[in-house]
Each structure stands twice: as C-alpha cells, then as structure tokens.
C-alpha cells in the first residue's frame, strides 16, 4: 500500500496528531459540505474545523448527558496548537464533572453584569436618584405633593421672587451630592439633629418623604444594590430629634369675626380678599380652594366642585360638591375672569400665590395672632357648634371621613339638604361679623358692607 504524499489533504475521517502542516492542508470542497473536521489524538475533543468559505478554527466537541456539546475555541491564526489543546483539556474536565461550559459561561456573564450594575448603583448620588424618582412618580402625585418633593432637594441660591436675597437650600439638599450607598442611619440622624434646630416642621416632612424615596429605590433594579436592607430613613433617633408635631388650635372666635372681616375686606387684591373669606365660609382645605376653576362653579344648581381626596366623605373620583352659598356666590361673581382660575393672580395666568402672607397682613390689622390658612378651615367647624349643626353635615361639607357606621352607610345627604344648614351658618357668621348683605339681590351687583 502506497504511503500518502506529504502534500495530500489529511483524512478527516480519522484522528491525527495536529500539526501546522495538517491544518494548512485541510480544505472543505464547496460543492460537497459546509464544513469538515480534523480530530486531534493528543487532546480528546479537540478538532479543527474548516468551512467551505476557507475559514479555519479550533473547536471542542464532547457529549454530556447524551447531548453533543460543541464550543468554538478560536481562529487557528490566533491560537497555537498547544494553546488550543490546553483549552480543550480544561473543557474536558468540566464535561467530566457534569458541567456544561456554555451554561457556566452564561452564569459568569450574569455575575459580571450583576457586579457591574452594583458598581454603577454604588456610584449613583441621591440627587440623581431623586430626579428619577420624581419623574417616575409625577403622574401619580398631586401638585402640592410634587412641589413638596421638588422643594425638599432644591439647591437654593436662586433670587427670591419676593423680597431681597436668595432662596435657602431645601431640608434634604445636603444629601444630593452624597452617594446613595453612603446614606446610613447615622447620617440621617446627624441631619435630623441639625435641622431640628432650624426648621423641625419642614424636616419632619422631609424625613417622611425621604423614607418613601428610599423604599422606591429598593424596588428599582438600578438602585436596589445601593440601598441597605433596612431603610436608613426609618430612624427612631431621627424622629425623636425632630420631635412630634404639635396639634394646632388656631381658630377665629366669635368675638373676632367683626375685626377679621373688617380687615380682610380692605385688602387691595380682590382675589386674595375673596379667597380668605371663602376659606372661612366653606371650610375647604386651602389647596382645594386655590385650585378652584370657573368650570367648577355651577350657578344653575348652586354648587362648588372641589378637588378632594377619594376616600373623604362626599368625595367621588377625587371630587366633592358643596353648596354655593349666597355670600360666597356674591364674592365669586365680583371677581374678574382673567384666566381659568377663580382666584387668579393679578399679573400671571395662574392661581394666587402665598395667600398666607395676605392672611398675616389681615391678622396684623385685626390684632389676631397665630391664625393660619388651615385655622380658617378649623374655624368653620368650630363656629358651627354655636348653631348645633349636625356633625355629619359639617364633616361632609369639609370633606372629612365619616366617623360612625351610620354616617358611612346610612346617611346620604343631597346638595340641597347640605345647603339648608350651610346657608344658616353663613348667615350667622355674617351677622356676628356685622356684614350687611341682602341674599335676595343678584350676585355681584350689591356690595356687602361692614356696619
């Protein structure tokens, strides 16, 4: 039998000791197969694959659980034969141990990706995560809650819209440049100790908002790795440092009504004057009344639609309807329609801003101390006691939750029934204030005067 020529192509049906010459002579005819293999005798499982395009590479092939495992090692121009044999032996050891090299590689890649994400998360600052948090939650928040969250992390240093100087940083601004991973209970406690000396009320709100923010981060893949298992904002010592909020009791007494109405009717801003009077006479929340639009005023059925909490008494789909009483109707009819807002700014197409400052001016003139916007809402409920109005009626007008089973399930008061009691209270308040008003006159035509 003749010996094969040194230049003849190797027999791909047999295993040989791979050499550079044998690899060079290995070819795959384009008219027969897509690829051919040449097996190595020194490293079991090692092969050289030649495709019909002329490309050649080292591959490893073995069986695991009756399944053929084939992995490409690399191009024959980049790998030496010995390097390929070393890699093939490593893969063979894994196969003997029952490990699929492809699955092992995927697991390693997943681990590397997790480490990369963790490193990126560790580098994220609170300010960056806070901005993402606000954008993600914006559709689910009301305007007031959104403003609180934005203001908490505000850097400050902006020119004040009113007065001189610049704005101060928000209560949580010092966390903005800190890495999310560095926010510890100790850091939160140190912050609380400082803020307790300056602005404990705002800081208490800030701690509450920061707690919600960290909870949100723990649910996000991009930030979860940087957040500790226990929320650092859930700190008992921080809460103790900021103290508990004190219940407020500011409200107008019956004897103060005359002085207060006399002062509020002298305000130069008709919108601010009407807003403060309506706040007292409707018992609404300050934010609800600021957001009142002209479309919410129903003069036909004499009702006001307020944006309310869904769960409150009388609230439905985030709204509740209260009576449009005669004097309130008169105040609204006297206002100019500069924009969609009832209590609109004198200079911009937006609601009036900072009405608490107008209230402070009124109280200074009237000689009343410590009265807040919410105190006017509290006054509505307190003054109703003089007429012994049904508590459920007052609660429904103000948008409070029902406090008893009968109120929750067995009392359905329509608008006209609420109006009977509401108009009675309004008339009594005006009488105590010495405001002369003829409810039978056309709204906006007759000016109420202080006797």
N, C-alpha and C positions, 0 to 999 in steps of 0.2 A: 504493500500500500504506500502510495507516494506521500511524502511529507508536504504539508501546506506551505505555500510561499509566504515569506515574511511580509509581503505587501498585500496579501489577501485579507479581506474583511473577516473579523472574528466571527465564530459561530455563536449566534445569540441564543441557541437552544441549550448551551452548556455553560457551566460556571468556570471562570478562569481567574488567575491572579491578575488583577487590573494593573495595567501599565499605561504610561503616557502614549505609547505607540498604538496599543489596542484601542484606546479611547479615540485616538485620532483617526484610526481606520474604520471606526464604527459609523455606519451610514444607514439611513432608512429610505428606501425607494418610495418615491412619491406616488407611484401607481399601485402600490400594494397595501401598505399600512400607514396609520397616522403616526405611530411611534414604535420603536423597538427597544429592548432592554438587554444589557450585558451584565451578568451577575459576577460578584466578586467571591473568591474562595476564602480569603483571609478574614473578612468581616461579614458574617452572616446577615443577610438582609440588605446589604449594600448593593446598589445597582447603578449603572449609568444608563440614562435614558436619552435616546436620540430621536428627535421628531422629524417629520418629513419636510420641515422648513430649515433643517440644518442645526437647530439649537440643541445643545447637549447639557445635561445637568446630572448631579448626583442625587439619587433618591434612596429612601429607606422603605422597605416593604416587609411586613410580617403579618401574622394572624393573631387576633385577640378575640377570644370567645366566638370563634368561627367567623369572625368578620375581618376582612382584609383592611389593614391599616397602611396607608401609603402617605409619606411625607417627603416633600422636596427639601433637600439639604442645601443645595446651591449650585450655581453655574460652575462648570468644570474649569473655566478660565479664572475663577475667583478662589476656588478651593483646590488644595493639593489632595492627592490620593490619600495620604496619611491623615490629613485633617478630616476628610470625609469618613475614613474608617473609624476614627475616634468618635465622631458624632454618631455614626451608626451603632457602635458598641454601647454608647450612652442610651440611645433609644431602645436598644435591645434589652438592656437592664430594666427599663421602665415597663416594657411589654411583659418580661418575666415576672414583674411584681404586680401585674394586672392593671397597670395604669395606661390609659390612652394618652399619648403625648399631645394630641390636639386638644383634648379636654383640659389637660394640665396647663397648656399654654393659655387657653381661654381664662382659666381661673387666675393665672398670674397676671394677665392683662387686666382682669377685673380688679384685682388687688392694687395694681399700679394706678388704675383710674380712680379707685377709691382714695388712695393716698394723695393723688393729685388734687381731687376735689377737697379733701380735708385740708391740704396745704393752702388752697385758694380760699377756703372758708376761714381758715385761721387768719388770713391777711385782710379779710373784709372789715371795714370800720363800721361802727354803729351808725354814723351818718349816712353811709351808702345803703346799708340795710334798711334804715328808717325811711329813706326816699322810696325804695322799692316797696316797702310796707304800705306807705300812704297811697301809692299808685294802685296797688293791688286791692286795697280796701276802700278806695274812694267811692266806687259805685254803691257801696253798702252803708255809707255814713251820711248823716245829715250835715248841713252847712256848719252848724255850731261845733259838732264833734270834729269835723275836718279842720276847722280853724284852730281848735284846741291842740290837735296833734301837730299841725304845722308850726304853731307858735311855740310849742314846747322845745323844739330843736332849732328855733330861729337863731342865727349867729349874732344878731344885734348889730349895732353900729350904723344903722340907717337913720337918715334925718327924720325927726319926728314930724308927723303930719300936722300936729297941733303943738304949738309952743316951740321952744328952742332946744338945741341939743340933739343927741342921737338916742335911738332905742337901746335898751339893755338886752343882753342875751336871754333866751328862754331858759326856764329852770333846768332843762335837760341838755343844754347846749354843750356843757363840759364833756359829755360822753361822746360827742360827734366824732372827734378825732381818735377816740380810743378804739382799739381792736375789739370786735365783738367777743373774742375769746378771753379778753382781759377783764371783762365785766364780772366781777366777783361780788359776793355778799358784802365783803369788806369795803369794796369800792362804793357800793350803793349806800352803805351805812355812813361812810365818810361824807358822801354827797349830802345825805339827809341831815347830818349834824350841822353842815354849813348852811343849807337852805332853811333850816328851822329857825335860824337867827334873822333871816331876811324876809322870807315870804312863805310861811308854812302852809297857807291855804293853797297857793298855786303848786307848791311842792307835793302836797298830798295828792292832788290831781295828777301831777307828773308821775308820781310813783305808780299810781293806778294804770295810767296809760303805758308806762314802761313795762309793767308786768304783762299787759296784753300783747305788747310788741314782742317780748321775748318768747311768749307762748307761740306766737305766729312764726317766729324764726325757727323754733324747734320742729315745726311741721313742714319746713321748706327744705328740699334736698340741697340747695346751695348754701344754707346756713346752719343746718342741723348739727353738723360736725363741730361747729364752734361753740354751740350752746351747751352748758353743763346740764346734767340730768335734773338737778333742782334749780328752778328759776331763781336767779340771784336777786330779782326784784321782790321776791316773796320773803322779805326780811322782817322779822318781828322787831328787831332792834331799830331798824329804819322807821318802822311805823311808830314805835314808841318815841323816837326822837322828834318826829313831826307832830306828834300829839293827835288827839281826836278832835274832829270838827265840833265846834260848839253850836248847839241849836240856837237859831236866831229867833228873836221875839219882836222884831221891829214891826210896828203896825200903827196906823193912824187911829187915834182915839176920837170919839165922837166930838169932843170939845175942840179938836184940832182941825176939823173939817173946814170951818169957815176961813181960818188963816191960810190953810193949804190951797183951797180953791181960789182965794183972793190972789195968792202969789202965782199960781200956775197960769192963770188967765192973763197975766201981764207979760208972759214970755213973748219975745219978738217972733219966734218961729211958731207959726200956726200949727205946723205938723207936730212939733215937739209938744206943744200945749195940748193938742187933741190926743196925742198918743198917751201922755201921762194920765189924763182924765179917763180915757177909755180903759187903761190898765186897771185903774181902781174900780171902774163901774162894770167891768166884765169879769174880773177875777182871772183873766187869762195869764198864761206864762209870758214873760217879756219877749222871748223869741218867737212865740206864736203870733203875737200881735205885730211885731216888726215885719214878719213875713206876709202880712195880710195884703192881698191884691184886690183890685176893684172887681175882678170877676168873682171874688168870694163874698161880695156884698149883695145879698138878694133883697132888693127893696119891695118886690111883689109879695113875698111871703115873710118879709121882715126877719131875716136870719143872717148870721155870720158864719162862714165856714172857716174853721181854724185847722191848721196842720197839727195833728195831735199824735200822741203815742197810740199804737194799735190797741194796747191792752187796757186803755183807760175807759172809764165809764162814759158811754155815749160815743166813744170813738169807733170808727169803722173804716177799714182800709187807710188808716193813718189820718183820719179827719174826724171832726165832730162839729155839729151845728148848734149854735147857741142863739138866743133871741137878739134881734136888733132892736134895742130899747129906744124910746123916743129921743132922749137927750144924746145918746151915742149916735143915733141917726142924724140928728142935727149937727153934731160935731163933724161927722164924715162928709155930710153934704156941703159943709162950708169950706172944705179943703179943695185946692186946685188939683186938677188931674194932670200932673206933669209927666207921669210915667205909669207903668202898670202897678206900681206900689201905692198903697193908700197913704202911708206915712212916708212920703218921699223926701229926699234931700233937696235943699234949696238950690244946690249947684250941680248935682250929678243925677243921672237916671238910676238911682238906687235908693234903698230904704235909708232912713235917718241913721246916723252913726252916733255911738256914745251917748245915748239918752240918759245914762246915769249921771252925766255931768250936768245936764239940764235939771235933773231932779235935785242934785246938790244945790244948785242955784236957787231953786224954788224953796227948798227947806231952809236955806240960809235966810231968805227973806221972811219966811213964816216963823222962824225961830224953832224949828223942829230938828232934832239931832238923830243921826243914825238910821234914817229911813232909806231903804234900798228899793230897787225896782221890784224885787220879789216881795218886799214888805207891803207894796201896794196890793199885790195879789193876796197876801195874807190878810190885809185889811178888809178885803171883800168878804172873806169867810168870817172874820171876827165881827164885823159890823152887822152881818146877817143875824147874829144871835140876838140883837136888840129887837128884832121883829119875830123871833122864834120861827124862822123859816124851816121847813123840813130839811134835815141834814142831807138826805139823799138828793134833794133838788139842788142844793148848793154844790154838792160833790159832782153832780152830773154837769152842771154849768162850768165848773172849774176843771173838769177832766180828771177827777180822782177815781181810783179804783173803788168799786163797791166794797163796803166793809162788812156786809152781812149777807146771808143766804137769800133773804127776802129781796134785798136790793139787787142782787146779782141775777136772780131768776124770776122774780115775781113783780118787778116794778119796771114798766115800760112807759116813760113819760114823753109824750109828743112835744113838739116845739111850742104849741100854743099853751100847753099846761105849764111849761117852764116859764113862758112869758108872763103869766099871771103873777108869779112870785118875783120874777126878775124886775119887772116894772115897778112893783111895790117897793122893792129895796132901792131902786134907783131914785124914785120919788122921795123916799125918806132921807137918803143921803143928801140930795139937793136941798131938801128942806132944812136939814141940820147945818148945811154949808151956807144957807142964806142966798142960794142961787134961784132967782125968779125965772121960771121957764114955763111957757104955755105949750103943752104937749099937743094941743089941737092944731097948732099952726103948721104950715108947710115947712118941712125940714130945710134948714139953711137960710131961710128968709128972715126969721126972727132971732135976734141975738139975745142969748141969755145974759142977764146982768146980775152983778153981785149987789145985794141990798145993803 
